[in-house]
Amino acid sequence: MSIDVNNESGTEVDEQAILDIARYALARMRIHPLSELSVIVVDTDAMEQLHIQWMDLPGPTDVMSFPMDELRPPSKEDDEPPQGLLGDIVLCPEVAARQGAEAPTRHSMDEELQLLTVHGVLHLLGYDHEEPDEKAEMFGLQAAIVDGWRAERGLTGPSPAPTVS
């Protein structure tokens, strides 16, 4: 799996954890190991510009996903997982820090960025949360991936609750 993490935010983040959880999520979703993903970490000004440009919404947001090849997880009947360029995930650590501090299960900025990375991966794979049933599916899968990743690493304490809407 080729995953690039580029921190342009000026904020120190755990880039290795972002890389590891992205790799874990893609493996869990059975995406081909030769697929490519880019994760970019930006400041609030850059995120706000992207949010306005692409969503026509004011202010910075926590995560944005820009799919490229529109890969989807393979069905159980598929022998070969899909391969290609997944796209870009853009994260904003300042928004992540605020969300983590305000979450019911208060957690660190890095824990929020890990959750947001999984959220972004799922968006790249076609998952959405506009409708209640879609939200339940996506957030359930997101929690299972984050919990599985944390368990493999022996991390204790509650997993971050979803703070993305």
Backbone hydrogen bonds, N-H to C=O, Kabsch-Sander energy under -0.5 kcal/mol:
donor,donor_aa,acceptor,acceptor_aa,energy
2,S,35,S,-2.4
3,I,1,M,-0.8
4,D,37,L,-2.2
6,N,4,D,-0.5
6,N,39,V,-2.9
7,N,5,V,-0.5
8,E,6,N,-0.9
8,E,41,V,-3.0
15,E,13,V,-1.7
18,I,14,D,-1.8
19,L,15,E,-2.5
20,D,16,Q,-2.9
21,I,17,A,-2.8
22,A,18,I,-2.0
23,R,19,L,-2.4
24,Y,20,D,-2.5
25,A,21,I,-2.6
26,L,22,A,-2.4
27,A,23,R,-2.3
28,R,24,Y,-2.8
29,M,25,A,-1.8
30,R,27,A,-1.5
31,I,26,L,-2.7
32,H,82,P,-2.5
35,S,32,H,-2.0
36,E,84,G,-2.3
37,L,2,S,-2.5
38,S,87,G,-2.2
39,V,4,D,-3.3
40,I,89,I,-3.1
41,V,6,N,-2.7
42,V,40,I,-0.5
42,V,91,L,-2.9
47,M,43,D,-2.3
48,E,44,T,-2.7
49,Q,45,D,-2.1
50,L,46,A,-2.1
51,H,47,M,-2.7
52,I,48,E,-2.4
53,Q,49,Q,-2.7
54,W,50,L,-2.8
55,M,51,H,-1.7
56,D,52,I,-1.2
57,L,51,H,-1.5
64,M,90,V,-2.1
66,F,88,D,-3.1
68,M,86,L,-2.3
69,D,85,L,-2.5
78,D,75,S,-1.1
86,L,36,E,-2.9
86,L,84,G,-0.8
87,G,36,E,-0.7
88,D,66,F,-2.0
89,I,38,S,-2.5
90,V,64,M,-3.1
91,L,40,I,-2.8
91,L,89,I,-0.5
92,C,62,D,-1.9
96,A,92,C,-2.3
97,A,93,P,-2.7
98,R,94,E,-1.7
99,Q,95,V,-2.6
100,G,96,A,-2.7
101,A,97,A,-2.0
102,E,98,R,-1.7
103,A,99,Q,-1.2
106,R,103,A,-0.8
106,R,104,P,-0.6
107,H,100,G,-1.9
112,E,108,S,-2.1
113,L,109,M,-2.7
114,Q,110,D,-2.0
115,L,111,E,-2.1
116,L,112,E,-2.8
117,T,113,L,-2.0
118,V,114,Q,-1.9
119,H,115,L,-2.4
120,G,116,L,-2.7
121,V,117,T,-2.5
122,L,118,V,-2.5
123,H,119,H,-2.0
124,L,120,G,-2.3
125,L,121,V,-1.4
126,G,123,H,-2.0
127,Y,122,L,-2.5
135,K,131,E,-2.8
136,A,132,P,-2.4
137,E,133,D,-2.0
138,M,134,E,-3.0
139,F,135,K,-3.0
140,G,136,A,-1.8
141,L,137,E,-2.3
142,Q,138,M,-2.7
143,A,139,F,-2.3
144,A,140,G,-2.2
145,I,141,L,-2.4
146,V,142,Q,-2.5
147,D,143,A,-2.9
148,G,144,A,-2.4
149,W,145,I,-2.5
150,R,146,V,-2.6
151,A,147,D,-2.6
152,E,148,G,-2.2
153,R,149,W,-1.1
154,G,151,A,-1.4
155,L,150,R,-2.5
